[in-house]
Amino acid sequence: MPDIDGSHNGSQIFCSVALLPVERFEDTLDPQYLSKAASLQILKALIDTGAQGTSITLQAAEKLKLEPTGMIRVHGFGGPKNHNCYLFKVGFVDLQQSEIGIQKPILHIVDKEISGAEFDCGPDSDFDVLLGMDVLSIGTLTVTNTGKFRFSF
């Protein structure tokens, strides 16, 4: 069971993720997967336990060359609206220390296809993914009063 550990600021929890386009990474057990994964983009994600679904910015979708798979109705602050939808898997990035002190990233992939809506978080935002309960409910999220969090799945 992977454990993703990190820090929070008391009001927001961020973590590093990679989104894997389902059609390009169908078999993550493929021996060539690691060489494919080397070209993955690491994105900053905001963990949002109040969101039912995971969402992605248009900029991230373009960076990952994701094509919309259709439209999805999202009920947000401005009322219900239709948004582009993308199909992907979520990989959590865990930095492991090697024997010689070098950090190497390990990707823990959630074995679930996510149909994520496109969202606009505004020009001042510094994250590209909003992780919702469709991903978080596959594991356990622990948030401490000491500024730490752990997501185990």
NURO-132410 format. One record per residue: residue in three letters; residue number from 1; x, y, z of N, C-alpha, C in turn. Coordinates in nm, 4 decimals, padded with zeros to 6 digits. Each point is the difference from the previous one (the first is absolute). Last residue first. Example, Ala and Ser with C-alpha at 12.3 -4.5 7.8 and 13.67 -1.06 7.14 Angstrom:
# NURO-132410
SER / 2 / 01.2850 / -00.2250 / 00.7080 / 00.0820 / 00.1190 / 00.0060 / -00.0770 / 00.1090 / 00.0730
ALA / 1 / 00.0290 / -00.5720 / -00.0070 / -00.0890 / 00.1190 / 00.0000 / 00.0900 / 00.1200 / 00.0000
//
This chain:
# NURO-132410
PHE / 153 / -00.3090 / 00.4322 / -00.0107 / -00.0955 / -00.0734 / -00.0834 / 00.0590 / -00.1290 / -00.0481
SER / 152 / 00.0628 / 00.4884 / 00.3325 / 00.0345 / -00.1409 / -00.0164 / -00.1070 / -00.0661 / -00.0858
PHE / 151 / 00.2012 / 00.5125 / 00.1584 / -00.1039 / -00.0653 / -00.0793 / 00.0491 / -00.1415 / -00.0267
ARG / 150 / 00.1141 / 00.4306 / 00.3665 / 00.0371 / -00.1288 / -00.0597 / -00.1215 / -00.0518 / -00.0759
PHE / 149 / 00.2202 / 00.4927 / 00.2484 / -00.1087 / -00.0820 / -00.0496 / 00.0581 / -00.1303 / -00.0545
LYS / 148 / 00.1310 / 00.4666 / 00.3526 / 00.0334 / -00.1140 / -00.0852 / -00.1267 / -00.0678 / -00.0511
GLY / 147 / 00.0545 / 00.3733 / 00.3342 / 00.0367 / 00.0440 / -00.1349 / 00.0388 / -00.1117 / -00.0948
THR / 146 / -00.1699 / -00.0296 / 00.4617 / 00.1415 / 00.0371 / -00.0006 / 00.0469 / 00.0400 / -00.1397
ASN / 145 / -00.4367 / -00.1799 / 00.1336 / 00.0095 / 00.1389 / 00.0431 / 00.1450 / 00.0462 / 00.0086
THR / 144 / -00.1870 / -00.3862 / -00.3543 / 00.0323 / 00.0224 / 00.1415 / 00.0047 / 00.1486 / 00.0320
VAL / 143 / -00.2355 / -00.3714 / -00.3689 / 00.0533 / 00.1357 / 00.0126 / 00.0226 / 00.0257 / 00.1478
THR / 142 / -00.0967 / -00.4342 / -00.3694 / 00.0166 / 00.0417 / 00.1390 / 00.0667 / 00.1367 / 00.0008
LEU / 141 / -00.2749 / -00.3640 / -00.3529 / 00.0701 / 00.1270 / 00.0119 / 00.0021 / 00.0391 / 00.1475
THR / 140 / -00.0732 / -00.4740 / -00.3113 / -00.0205 / 00.0687 / 00.1268 / 00.0854 / 00.1257 / 00.0016
GLY / 139 / -00.2251 / -00.2804 / -00.4416 / 00.1002 / -00.0169 / 00.1057 / -00.0400 / 00.0709 / 00.1270
ILE / 138 / -00.2474 / 00.0060 / -00.4118 / 00.0615 / -00.1322 / -00.0162 / 00.1013 / -00.0274 / 00.1111
SER / 137 / -00.2451 / 00.4191 / -00.0624 / -00.0780 / -00.1043 / 00.0677 / 00.0572 / -00.1400 / -00.0189
LEU / 136 / 00.1791 / 00.4040 / -00.2134 / 00.0310 / -00.0078 / 00.1429 / -00.0727 / -00.1143 / 00.0701
VAL / 135 / -00.0840 / 00.1018 / -00.4668 / 00.1343 / -00.0549 / 00.0224 / 00.0238 / -00.0231 / 00.1492
ASP / 134 / -00.4064 / 00.1865 / -00.1269 / 00.0078 / -00.1179 / -00.0873 / 00.1365 / -00.0670 / 00.0112
MET / 133 / -00.1027 / 00.4166 / 00.2249 / -00.0308 / -00.1226 / 00.0725 / -00.0005 / -00.1240 / -00.0887
GLY / 132 / 00.2970 / 00.4198 / -00.1656 / -00.1279 / -00.0142 / 00.0678 / -00.0182 / -00.1369 / 00.0626
LEU / 131 / 00.3995 / 00.3688 / -00.1902 / -00.0271 / -00.1404 / 00.0317 / -00.1265 / -00.0102 / 00.0836
LEU / 130 / 00.2126 / 00.3550 / -00.3682 / -00.0790 / 00.0015 / 00.1212 / -00.0382 / -00.1454 / 00.0272
VAL / 129 / 00.4090 / 00.2627 / -00.3028 / -00.0906 / -00.1127 / 00.0219 / -00.0720 / 00.0215 / 00.1319
ASP / 128 / 00.3310 / 00.3081 / -00.1615 / -00.0647 / -00.0417 / -00.1249 / -00.1026 / -00.1109 / 00.0167
PHE / 127 / 00.2499 / 00.4532 / 00.2927 / -00.0182 / -00.1436 / -00.0102 / -00.0810 / -00.0331 / -00.1246
ASP / 126 / 00.1079 / 00.4457 / 00.1950 / 00.1253 / -00.0655 / -00.0367 / -00.0131 / -00.1519 / 00.0008
SER / 125 / -00.3157 / 00.4987 / -00.0637 / 00.0151 / -00.1334 / 00.0587 / 00.1308 / -00.0635 / -00.0458
ASP / 124 / -00.1994 / 00.4312 / -00.1379 / 00.0908 / 00.0050 / 00.1148 / 00.0260 / -00.1361 / 00.0629
PRO / 123 / -00.3074 / 00.0900 / -00.3796 / 00.1381 / 00.0301 / -00.0374 / 00.0990 / -00.0029 / 00.1162
GLY / 122 / -00.4602 / -00.3120 / -00.0218 / 00.0383 / 00.1400 / 00.0031 / 00.1481 / 00.0220 / -00.0246
CYS / 121 / -00.2599 / -00.4172 / -00.0168 / 00.0237 / 00.0397 / 00.1388 / 00.0492 / 00.1441 / 00.0098
ASP / 120 / -00.2948 / -00.3477 / -00.3365 / 00.0823 / 00.1206 / -00.0051 / 00.0165 / 00.0487 / 00.1429
PHE / 119 / -00.1044 / -00.5160 / -00.2396 / -00.0410 / 00.1119 / 00.0841 / 00.0954 / 00.1162 / -00.0167
GLU / 118 / -00.1858 / -00.5224 / -00.2127 / 00.0902 / 00.1149 / -00.0134 / -00.0512 / 00.1101 / 00.0927
ALA / 117 / -00.0885 / -00.5361 / 00.0942 / -00.0489 / 00.1204 / -00.0656 / 00.1097 / 00.1054 / -00.0083
GLY / 116 / 00.0396 / -00.5610 / 00.0257 / 00.0162 / 00.1280 / 00.0679 / -00.0445 / 00.1183 / -00.0824
SER / 115 / -00.0081 / -00.5520 / 00.0799 / -00.0601 / 00.0869 / -00.1007 / -00.0062 / 00.1382 / 00.0636
ILE / 114 / 00.3124 / -00.4613 / 00.0996 / -00.0688 / 00.1189 / 00.0496 / -00.0517 / 00.0791 / -00.1194
GLU / 113 / 00.1623 / -00.5381 / 00.1330 / -00.0078 / 00.1046 / -00.1018 / -00.0853 / 00.1144 / 00.0545
LYS / 112 / 00.3067 / -00.3556 / 00.2846 / -00.1369 / 00.0439 / -00.0272 / 00.0058 / 00.1074 / -00.1075
ASP / 111 / 00.3563 / -00.2107 / 00.3139 / -00.0532 / -00.0901 / -00.1025 / -00.1477 / 00.0296 / -00.0256
VAL / 110 / 00.4368 / 00.3065 / 00.1654 / -00.1322 / -00.0431 / 00.0452 / -00.0617 / -00.0810 / -00.1129
ILE / 109 / 00.5383 / 00.0712 / 00.0904 / -00.1140 / 00.0255 / -00.0880 / -00.1278 / -00.0561 / 00.0611
HIS / 108 / 00.5154 / 00.1832 / 00.1367 / -00.1012 / -00.0941 / 00.0491 / -00.1301 / 00.0315 / -00.0731
LEU / 107 / 00.5544 / 00.1072 / -00.0742 / -00.1369 / 00.0323 / -00.0373 / -00.0924 / -00.1105 / 00.0476
ILE / 106 / 00.5083 / 00.2216 / 00.1368 / -00.0729 / -00.1235 / -00.0229 / -00.1451 / 00.0398 / -00.0242
PRO / 105 / 00.5148 / 00.2683 / -00.0128 / -00.1462 / -00.0043 / 00.0091 / -00.0539 / -00.1403 / -00.0289
LYS / 104 / 00.4774 / 00.1548 / 00.2321 / -00.0538 / -00.0478 / -00.1268 / -00.1509 / -00.0117 / 00.0140
GLN / 103 / 00.4643 / 00.2447 / 00.2521 / -00.1435 / -00.0250 / -00.0003 / -00.0421 / -00.0489 / -00.1375
ILE / 102 / 00.4868 / -00.0612 / 00.2594 / -00.0679 / 00.0648 / -00.1122 / -00.1492 / -00.0325 / 00.0080
GLY / 101 / 00.3627 / -00.1722 / 00.2957 / -00.0568 / 00.1296 / 00.0355 / -00.0696 / 00.0738 / -00.1128
ILE / 100 / 00.2036 / -00.4560 / 00.0161 / 00.1040 / 00.1030 / -00.0123 / -00.0569 / 00.1416 / 00.0208
GLU / 99 / -00.2784 / -00.3937 / 00.0170 / 00.1104 / -00.0269 / 00.0927 / 00.1066 / 00.1094 / -00.0039
SER / 98 / -00.4846 / 00.1589 / -00.1432 / 00.0802 / -00.1169 / -00.0346 / 00.1122 / -00.0158 / 00.1024
GLN / 97 / -00.5055 / 00.2316 / 00.0481 / 00.1445 / 00.0213 / 00.0085 / 00.0717 / -00.1303 / -00.0372
GLN / 96 / -00.5007 / 00.1823 / -00.1691 / 00.0721 / -00.0948 / 00.0853 / 00.1482 / 00.0335 / -00.0014
LEU / 95 / -00.5067 / 00.2369 / -00.1255 / 00.1454 / 00.0135 / -00.0134 / 00.0682 / -00.0899 / 00.1020
ASP / 94 / -00.4919 / -00.0040 / -00.2679 / 00.0613 / -00.0188 / 00.1311 / 00.1511 / 00.0068 / -00.0207
VAL / 93 / -00.4974 / 00.1114 / -00.2729 / 00.1449 / 00.0034 / -00.0039 / 00.0533 / -00.0045 / 00.1422
PHE / 92 / -00.4743 / -00.1804 / -00.2496 / 00.0558 / 00.0829 / 00.1071 / 00.1510 / -00.0130 / -00.0017
GLY / 91 / -00.3962 / -00.0588 / -00.3955 / 00.1169 / -00.0587 / 00.0637 / 00.0530 / 00.0961 / 00.1042
VAL / 90 / -00.4812 / -00.1002 / -00.3079 / 00.0771 / 00.0865 / 00.0886 / 00.1154 / -00.0807 / 00.0587
LYS / 89 / -00.2987 / -00.0296 / -00.4870 / 00.0263 / -00.0624 / 00.1286 / 00.0883 / 00.0953 / 00.0799
PHE / 88 / -00.3807 / 00.1137 / -00.4101 / 00.1391 / -00.0192 / 00.0410 / 00.0055 / -00.0856 / 00.1253
LEU / 87 / -00.3409 / 00.2919 / -00.3848 / 00.0163 / -00.1306 / 00.0617 / 00.1487 / -00.0217 / 00.0310
TYR / 86 / -00.3480 / 00.4580 / -00.0596 / 00.1188 / -00.0722 / -00.0444 / 00.0099 / -00.1312 / 00.0764
CYS / 85 / -00.3724 / 00.4392 / -00.1447 / 00.0334 / -00.1106 / 00.0883 / 00.1173 / -00.0771 / -00.0606
ASN / 84 / -00.2651 / 00.5268 / -00.0234 / 00.0690 / -00.1111 / -00.0655 / 00.0385 / -00.1035 / 00.1048
HIS / 83 / -00.4176 / 00.2953 / 00.1278 / 00.1446 / 00.0138 / -00.0163 / 00.0533 / -00.1167 / -00.0810
ASN / 82 / -00.4928 / 00.2831 / 00.1702 / 00.0629 / -00.1098 / -00.0720 / 00.1477 / 00.0309 / -00.0215
LYS / 81 / -00.3220 / 00.1748 / 00.4218 / 00.0508 / 00.0345 / -00.1331 / 00.0595 / -00.1252 / -00.0628
PRO / 80 / -00.2988 / 00.2075 / 00.4744 / 00.0367 / -00.1105 / -00.0898 / 00.0419 / 00.0502 / -00.1391
GLY / 79 / 00.0824 / 00.3286 / 00.4227 / -00.1142 / -00.0776 / -00.0476 / 00.0457 / -00.1084 / -00.0974
GLY / 78 / 00.3075 / 00.2871 / 00.2300 / -00.0792 / 00.0817 / -00.0913 / -00.1231 / -00.0709 / -00.0524
PHE / 77 / 00.3116 / -00.2199 / 00.2945 / -00.0431 / 00.1227 / 00.0669 / -00.0913 / 00.0853 / -00.0875
GLY / 76 / 00.0010 / -00.4974 / -00.1579 / 00.1017 / 00.0743 / 00.0749 / -00.0586 / 00.1247 / 00.0636
HIS / 75 / -00.1104 / -00.4839 / -00.2778 / -00.0718 / 00.0927 / 00.0874 / 00.1032 / 00.0685 / 00.0886
VAL / 74 / 00.0182 / -00.2535 / -00.5078 / 00.0627 / 00.0217 / 00.1299 / -00.0811 / 00.1030 / 00.0767
ARG / 73 / -00.0263 / -00.3619 / -00.4523 / -00.0648 / 00.1107 / 00.0712 / 00.0588 / 00.0076 / 00.1406
ILE / 72 / 00.2320 / -00.1801 / -00.4752 / -00.0557 / -00.0422 / 00.1281 / -00.0581 / 00.1227 / 00.0687
MET / 71 / 00.1884 / -00.2022 / -00.5263 / -00.0340 / 00.1094 / 00.0913 / -00.0601 / -00.0595 / 00.1276
GLY / 70 / 00.3765 / -00.2261 / -00.3547 / -00.1399 / 00.0406 / 00.0012 / -00.0181 / 00.1180 / 00.0932
THR / 69 / 00.4207 / -00.1911 / -00.0866 / -00.0772 / -00.1201 / -00.0326 / -00.1485 / 00.0300 / -00.0040
PRO / 68 / 00.4901 / 00.2988 / -00.0834 / -00.1283 / -00.0150 / 00.0716 / -00.0726 / -00.1257 / -00.0468
GLU / 67 / 00.5333 / 00.0197 / -00.0079 / -00.1120 / 00.0392 / -00.0856 / -00.1285 / -00.0147 / 00.0803
LEU / 66 / 00.5497 / 00.0837 / 00.1333 / -00.1246 / -00.0732 / 00.0215 / -00.1066 / 00.0537 / -00.0941
LYS / 65 / 00.4919 / 00.1178 / 00.0838 / -00.0572 / -00.0380 / -00.1291 / -00.1219 / -00.0910 / 00.0167
LEU / 64 / 00.2758 / 00.2411 / 00.3365 / 00.0020 / -00.1464 / -00.0049 / -00.0540 / -00.0556 / -00.1314
LYS / 63 / 00.0021 / 00.4697 / 00.0792 / 00.1380 / -00.0414 / 00.0248 / 00.0139 / -00.1521 / -00.0139
GLU / 62 / -00.4340 / 00.1885 / -00.0183 / 00.0765 / 00.0288 / -00.1218 / 00.1443 / -00.0467 / 00.0138
ALA / 61 / -00.2748 / -00.0368 / 00.3753 / -00.0503 / -00.0910 / -00.1032 / 00.0770 / 00.0207 / -00.1304
ALA / 60 / 00.0865 / 00.2977 / 00.3532 / 00.0571 / -00.1324 / 00.0264 / -00.0443 / -00.1000 / -00.1057
GLN / 59 / -00.1857 / 00.4307 / -00.0235 / 00.1438 / 00.0080 / -00.0253 / 00.0672 / -00.1358 / 00.0224
LEU / 58 / -00.4578 / 00.0543 / 00.1086 / 00.0196 / -00.0084 / -00.1449 / 00.1492 / 00.0013 / -00.0324
THR / 57 / -00.1342 / -00.1851 / 00.4815 / -00.0056 / 00.1258 / -00.0741 / 00.0191 / -00.0256 / -00.1494
ILE / 56 / -00.2303 / -00.3542 / 00.3507 / 00.1293 / 00.0380 / -00.0566 / -00.0160 / 00.1323 / -00.0750
SER / 55 / -00.2609 / -00.3559 / 00.4062 / -00.0046 / 00.0922 / -00.1138 / 00.1406 / 00.0410 / -00.0398
THR / 54 / -00.3192 / -00.3904 / 00.3109 / 00.1302 / 00.0590 / -00.0298 / -00.0125 / 00.0837 / -00.1262
GLY / 53 / -00.4273 / -00.1020 / 00.3407 / 00.0851 / -00.0518 / -00.1062 / 00.1297 / 00.0755 / -00.0144
GLN / 52 / -00.3196 / 00.0939 / 00.3502 / -00.0348 / -00.1384 / -00.0330 / 00.0993 / -00.0597 / -00.0986
ALA / 51 / 00.1054 / 00.3915 / 00.3690 / -00.0291 / -00.0199 / -00.1426 / -00.0314 / -00.1470 / -00.0254
GLY / 50 / 00.1420 / 00.1803 / 00.4260 / -00.1350 / 00.0485 / -00.0298 / -00.0400 / -00.0165 / -00.1450
THR / 49 / 00.4359 / -00.1011 / 00.1881 / -00.0957 / -00.1002 / 00.0468 / -00.1443 / 00.0429 / -00.0239
ASP / 48 / 00.4880 / 00.1178 / -00.2247 / -00.1267 / 00.0653 / 00.0327 / -00.1038 / -00.1051 / 00.0386
ILE / 47 / 00.5631 / 00.1133 / -00.1192 / -00.0904 / -00.1021 / 00.0522 / -00.1260 / 00.0701 / 00.0495
LEU / 46 / 00.3604 / 00.1513 / -00.3884 / -00.0646 / 00.0418 / 00.1244 / -00.0950 / -00.1114 / 00.0412
ALA / 45 / 00.4639 / -00.0124 / -00.3273 / -00.1417 / -00.0269 / 00.0219 / -00.0439 / 00.0523 / 00.1362
LYS / 44 / 00.4140 / 00.0366 / -00.4117 / -00.0362 / 00.0315 / 00.1375 / -00.1508 / -00.0162 / 00.0143
LEU / 43 / 00.3377 / -00.2686 / -00.3577 / -00.0919 / 00.1112 / 00.0205 / -00.0267 / 00.0200 / 00.1494
ILE / 42 / 00.3641 / -00.2420 / -00.3863 / -00.0439 / 00.0006 / 00.1392 / -00.0821 / 00.1272 / 00.0223
GLN / 41 / 00.0996 / -00.2995 / -00.4627 / 00.0044 / 00.1315 / 00.0630 / -00.0511 / -00.0138 / 00.1435
LEU / 40 / 00.2470 / -00.3877 / -00.3282 / -00.1212 / 00.0534 / 00.0612 / 00.0246 / 00.1361 / 00.0625
SER / 39 / 00.3115 / -00.3193 / -00.2242 / -00.0377 / 00.1232 / -00.0674 / -00.1267 / 00.0620 / 00.0594
ALA / 38 / 00.1833 / -00.4153 / 00.1544 / 00.1059 / 00.0993 / 00.0179 / -00.0371 / 00.1335 / -00.0637
ALA / 37 / -00.2646 / -00.4015 / -00.0429 / -00.0288 / 00.0816 / 00.1173 / 00.1047 / 00.1086 / 00.0207
LYS / 36 / 00.0537 / -00.3263 / -00.3401 / -00.1096 / 00.0907 / -00.0347 / -00.0246 / 00.0971 / 00.1147
SER / 35 / 00.3091 / -00.3345 / 00.0734 / 00.0564 / 00.0968 / -00.0938 / -00.1077 / 00.0965 / -00.0476
LEU / 34 / -00.1361 / -00.3436 / 00.2866 / 00.0892 / 00.0922 / 00.0709 / 00.0631 / 00.1007 / -00.0945
TYR / 33 / -00.2752 / -00.3490 / -00.1764 / -00.0750 / 00.1048 / 00.0683 / 00.0917 / 00.1007 / 00.0691
GLN / 32 / 00.0964 / -00.4190 / -00.2545 / 00.0395 / 00.1305 / -00.0534 / -00.0682 / 00.1154 / 00.0734
PRO / 31 / -00.0964 / -00.4599 / 00.1079 / 00.1406 / 00.0288 / 00.0313 / 00.0463 / 00.1360 / -00.0523
ASP / 30 / -00.5115 / -00.1012 / 00.1462 / 00.0813 / -00.0145 / -00.1203 / 00.1450 / 00.0347 / 00.0340
LEU / 29 / -00.3880 / 00.0511 / 00.2847 / 00.0942 / -00.1070 / 00.0310 / 00.0906 / -00.0303 / -00.1190
THR / 28 / -00.3640 / 00.3149 / -00.0081 / 00.1096 / 00.0565 / 00.0787 / 00.0984 / -00.1069 / 00.0461
ASP / 27 / -00.3632 / 00.0656 / -00.4083 / 00.0555 / -00.1066 / 00.0826 / 00.1211 / 00.0526 / 00.0758
GLU / 26 / -00.2559 / 00.3006 / -00.2673 / -00.1006 / -00.1003 / 00.0341 / 00.0549 / -00.1065 / 00.0936
PHE / 25 / 00.1282 / 00.4722 / -00.1909 / 00.0611 / -00.0768 / 00.1081 / -00.0969 / -00.1069 / 00.0477
ARG / 24 / -00.1145 / 00.3040 / -00.3503 / 00.1438 / -00.0130 / -00.0223 / 00.0696 / -00.0847 / 00.1050
GLU / 23 / -00.4757 / 00.1015 / 00.0088 / 00.0270 / -00.0631 / -00.1301 / 00.1492 / -00.0174 / -00.0276
VAL / 22 / -00.1539 / 00.2210 / 00.4012 / -00.0341 / -00.1422 / -00.0006 / 00.0371 / -00.0656 / -00.1318
PRO / 21 / 00.2516 / 00.4186 / 00.2322 / -00.1060 / -00.0184 / -00.0994 / -00.0260 / -00.1494 / -00.0194
LEU / 20 / 00.1931 / 00.2269 / 00.4457 / 00.0378 / -00.0915 / -00.1076 / -00.1163 / -00.0143 / -00.0968
LEU / 19 / 00.2103 / 00.3601 / 00.3962 / -00.1212 / -00.0528 / -00.0620 / 00.0405 / -00.0805 / -00.1210
ALA / 18 / 00.2473 / 00.1422 / 00.4856 / 00.0155 / -00.0094 / -00.1448 / -00.1305 / -00.0579 / -00.0525
VAL / 17 / 00.1499 / 00.2879 / 00.4806 / -00.0626 / -00.1101 / -00.0725 / 00.0454 / 00.0022 / -00.1458
SER / 16 / 00.0895 / 00.2251 / 00.5390 / 00.0459 / -00.0134 / -00.1385 / -00.0642 / -00.1225 / -00.0626
CYS / 15 / -00.2066 / 00.3340 / 00.4057 / 00.0887 / -00.1137 / -00.0229 / 00.0372 / -00.0031 / -00.1481
PHE / 14 / -00.2570 / 00.3284 / 00.4291 / 00.0455 / -00.0210 / -00.1368 / 00.0858 / -00.1258 / -00.0064
ILE / 13 / -00.3849 / 00.2726 / 00.3349 / 00.0919 / -00.1131 / -00.0125 / 00.0321 / -00.0165 / -00.1473
GLN / 12 / -00.1999 / 00.4173 / 00.3594 / 00.0061 / -00.0678 / -00.1294 / 00.1015 / -00.1134 / 00.0048
SER / 11 / -00.0979 / 00.2643 / 00.3870 / -00.1228 / 00.0266 / -00.0751 / -00.0028 / -00.0707 / -00.1349
GLY / 10 / 00.3588 / -00.0465 / 00.3216 / -00.1122 / 00.0259 / 00.0888 / -00.1290 / 00.0300 / -00.0721
ASN / 9 / 00.4232 / -00.1261 / -00.2080 / 00.0147 / 00.1319 / 00.0626 / -00.1147 / 00.0356 / 00.0933
HIS / 8 / 00.2651 / -00.4896 / -00.1509 / -00.1093 / 00.0904 / -00.0375 / 00.0154 / 00.1301 / 00.0781
SER / 7 / 00.3165 / -00.4685 / -00.1790 / -00.0327 / 00.1058 / 00.0951 / -00.1193 / 00.0789 / -00.0504
GLY / 6 / 00.1448 / -00.5445 / -00.0911 / 00.0327 / 00.1374 / -00.0340 / -00.0390 / 00.0951 / 00.1110
ASP / 5 / 00.0065 / -00.5616 / -00.2197 / 00.0124 / 00.0903 / 00.1141 / 00.0334 / 00.1401 / -00.0481
ILE / 4 / -00.2081 / -00.5033 / -00.1705 / 00.0478 / 00.1280 / -00.0514 / -00.0021 / 00.0968 / 00.1172
ASP / 3 / 00.0002 / -00.5623 / -00.0714 / -00.0264 / 00.1127 / 00.0881 / 00.0615 / 00.1242 / -00.0617
PRO / 2 / -00.1665 / -00.5353 / -00.1781 / 00.0829 / 00.1211 / -00.0046 / -00.0470 / 00.1043 / 00.1014
MET / 1 / -00.0356 / -00.5477 / 00.0091 / -00.0843 / 00.1168 / 00.0000 / 00.0895 / 00.1240 / 00.0000
//
